Amino acid sequence: MKLHNQAMDDDYLSVEFDKAEKKLKDALKKCDKNACSKSVVGKLHIALGTVYGGGNKLDQAKAEFVLALQADPKAALIDALTTTELAQAFKEAQAAGKAGKASGDGGGKATKAAAGDVPHTPVAEQAVNTPVPVYVEIPDEIDASKATVRYKPFGSPKWKSLEMRRLESGFGVEIPCEDVTTTGDIRYFVILRDEAGDPVGTAGSMQAPHRVPIKNEIEHEPSLPGQEPPKRCAAKEDCPPGLPGCPEAGGKRGDKTWGAACEATEECQSGLACVNGTCEQGSDEGGGASKGKSKGNRNVVGVSGQLDLLLVRGTDYVCSGSDAAYACFYPGGDGRQFYGEPADLEGTNGVKGGLSLAGWRVMLSYDRQLFSDLSLLLGVRVGFAFGGSPSSKNGPNPWSDGAGNELQNPHLQALSFLPLHAELRATYFLLGDRIVEKGGFRPYAFVSPIGLAQVNASVPVDVCDRRTEEGDPLSTSSSNRCPANTRYVENLDAYQITGRNFSALGAGVVYGITQNFGVSAEMKVMLMWPTLGLVLAPTVSPVFAF
C-alpha cells in the first residue's frame, strides 16, 4: 500500500504515468502467492487501470478492472480520479465479469480470465533468462494455417510478435530469453489465421491476455509437446557481464525488486540496476549508488596540455663552447647564435641550477585496456611542442689571432629544436576496474619506456667577450663592467640542450564527470637522453572512454 500511495499521490498526480505503473506492478508482484488480501489486490488493479486511463490506454485499463473485480467483487473506482471514459471501461469490465461467471469461469486466476474462442492453458511458470514455451492446440472446427503470438515482456511498453510453427495438432513457439530477463508476468495472446490471412480464432486478447509468471526459482520446467525443456541462456548472451543491470561472470544477483532501496546493482534482480539508491530498469548512467564491481569501457582517448619544466643544472663556461649541453643566443629571438670567447670573470658566463619553463605541448592520446579483469592499459601519445630553443641562423666564424692567421672556433652550431612528441605508455589504474566513473576519482600510475621529444630551456647570462661578432680580437679600453680588450654582452639566452629521446614515469587521477567523460591530471618525470636532462611535466587532459 505504500507503493500504491506513492504511485497515486505522487507520480500519477505529477503526470509521471510510467513511474506510477512500475510501482504498482512491483506492488502486485509482492502480492504473488496470496501474500496480500483480496481487497488490497483489487485496489492495486484499480489503481493500475486508473493510470492506464490517464495515459489513454483504455483497453488496458479495462483489463485491469476485470482483474480487480475477480480479486475483489467489491472493488470500486477512485472517486477523485474517475473520468467518464474510466467509468465506461469499469462498466464494461463488470459486464465481462458477469459473462465469465455465467459461462462457468468462476473468476479464478488471471490466466483463466483471458478472452478468446480457442481453449488454451499457459505454462504455470518459467525461470528468468529461459525461453517461455507457448503451445496452442487447434480444435477440429477451426481451419487455421498460421498462428502468431503477440506478447509483452514485463516492464515493456510495446507488444512484440512471433510466428508460431506447426507442432503436433497445433502451433508452438518459444518466447526468446532476451525478453525474459527479469521477474514479473509475460503477457501474450495468439491469433489464428487461414490461408487468406483472415483471423479465424484467438486464444486470449490484448485486453485480457494470458500470463506466465517469471521467477528466479521454479519447481517444474515447462516445455513444448514432445520436446525437452528449453535451456537457460548463457549469461554472456542474454546479459553480458559488465552491462549495467547485469551480473559479473559467475556472479549472483539479489532479489530486490523495482523501487527497492539499494547500494549496489548486484542487490537488484536481473535486468534492474541500482540508480540513485533505487532498483530501476535500464542503465545506471544517472549516477546510482552502485558500489559493486563493474567493468568500464576499455578504450580511452584524450587531448592533453603539458607544461615543460626543465631542471637546469648549475655550471660555468656555458657560453664558451666547451659544454655541448649549452648553446647561447643573442637576445631578440632572431636566431643569432653566440660564437665568442668569454673572459673568465666571476659572476659571468655561468648559471645557477633550478627549474626553468621550457615551453608547452599539446598531445592526442589513445589507450586500450588489454584484459577485462586487469586495469592495465597500453597507449600512445603524439603531439607538438611550442617553445624550446630557436633555430641557429649562422654558423661559427673562424677566429683570428690579429696577425691574419685563423684559429679553430670551439663552438658548434646548435641543431634545430625538435617540436614533435611521441611516446609509448603503460598505465595501471588503482582502486577499481573502471577507468572513468561519474563522480569518482580513479588514481593511476604509468611508465613510458621510450619516447621522442626535446625539452630546451634558457637562462639569461652576461659575458665579457674578447672578440667581435666576426671573430676578430678586440682592442679597447676597459669599462666599469668588463676589463680591457673585451666587450660587454648582456642577457644572452643560454639554452640547456637535451637529448631527443626520453623515458618517463608518473602518476595521476581521473575524475569522472559522466560514465564516459572525465578529466585527468597527472605529473610526469621525464629523463631526457642521450644528452641528459630532467623534466617535470604537469599535464591536464579531458578523456573519453568507450
Secondary structure, DSSP 8 states (H G I E B T S, - for coil): -HHHHIIIIIIITTT-HHHHHHHHHHHHHHTTTTTS-HHHHHHHHHHHHHHHHHTT-HHHHHHHHHHHHHH-TT----GGG--HHHHHHHHHHHHHHHHHHHTT--S--GGGG--BSS-----S-EETTS-EEEEEE--TT---SEEEEEEE-TT-SS-EEEE-EEETTEEEEEE-GGG--SSEEEEEEEEEE-TTS-EEEEES-SSS-EEEEEESS-SS----TTS-------HHHHS-TTSTTS--TT-----B-TT-B-SSGGGB-TTEEEETTEEEES--TTT----S-----SEEEEEEEEEEEEEE--EE-TTTT--TTEEEE-TTSS--B----B---TTSSEE--EEEEEEEEEEEEEEEEEETTEEEEEEEEEEEEEES-----S----EE-SSS-EE------------EEEEEEEEEE-SSS-SS-BT-EEEEEEEEEEEE----EEEEEEEEESB-TTS-B------SSS-TT-EEEEEEEEEE---SEEEEEEEEEEEESSSSEEEEEEEEEEEEETTTEEEEEEEEEEEEE-
